[in-house]
Amino acid sequence: MPEHGSSALLLAGKACGVGPGLVFAASLLRARKYKVKPTGPQIGLVPCAIGGTSIVQWEKGRVLYNHMIQRTKAALEKGGTLKALLWYQGESDAVEKSLADHYEQRLVTFFNHVRTDLNNHNLPIIQVAINWPAAPHPEYVNKVRSAQRAALDHVKHLHLVDALGLPLLSDHIHLTTEAQTELGLMLLEKYISTGEGKD
């Protein structure tokens, strides 16, 4: 099942990262003219991405969800400050009609549960609209993409960047390295332009 990974929680004060999240964090430091040094400001990621997963596998109480919440709380206990959730997931929900049909409701519920369990009801969330032009069922991809846009009407402080058109590897699913970099910069631009990244 295709998937680029599923989530990255951004924290100020801790360090580690992967994929577009790493580009996002490094570029945010540069945008704020911070010098990367042990005593200076740090931006950390809590990478939780698992390829090939559907939104059902991220439901509250399931293993992936529990691990994400536990890892985030552990980072917060070490002095981090939770600043945003970067969310790129959905291709695996575009393989069956029933999954695509229920995606919007499951996505909104997921975001609400994350905020509640992390005690951060205004947590900024930046999601990525999926890019899968070679999908066997393009109508299901369109359904998931529509659900990702529709979620904006139901979840405050939720923002969207679109991966459509970014170059893919020869598998026609995963982003190239250059596309991962571009996506990281798109996430950063959205984070700053919406005012979520003002501090």
C-alpha positions, 0 to 999 in steps of 0.5 A: 500500500502506498504511503509517504509516511504519516506524521511529524510533530514539531517541538521547540527545544528538542532535535531529530527529524526526517523527510520534509520535516527536517527541511522545514525545521532547518529552514525555520532556523535560517528564516529566523536567522538563528545560528545552529549551535548547542546553546542556541535555539533548537527545533526538534521533530518527533517523527512518527511516520509509518508508510502504507498506513490508513487513517484507521490505523491512527485511530485513538487507542490503536498502536500507532496513535498511542506511540505517537502520543507517548513519544510526544509527551516524552519529548515535552517532559524533557523541556520541549514546547509543542508548536505544530503537527505536520501531517502527510497521509492518505494514499492508503485510504484511496485504494477502496471506496469505503475508506475514501468515503469515510476519510473526512470524518476519520481525519477530523476525529483524529485531529481532535483526539490528538489535540485533546490528548496533548492538551493543546486545543489550538495546536496548529496542524499543517496537512499535505494533500496527497499526490498520486496521479498513477493511482488505480482509482483516481476517483478515490484519490479525488475523494480523499483530496476533497476530504482533506480540503473539507476538513479545513471547515471543521478544524480550526488552525488547520492548514493545507499545502498541496503535493499535487505536481511535485515530482515522483520517483519511478514508482510513481508514488513517493516524492523525489529528494528534490520534491521532499525539499520543496515540500518542506519549504512549502510547509514552512511558508504555510506555517509562517504565512498563517501566523502560526509560526510567529514565535 
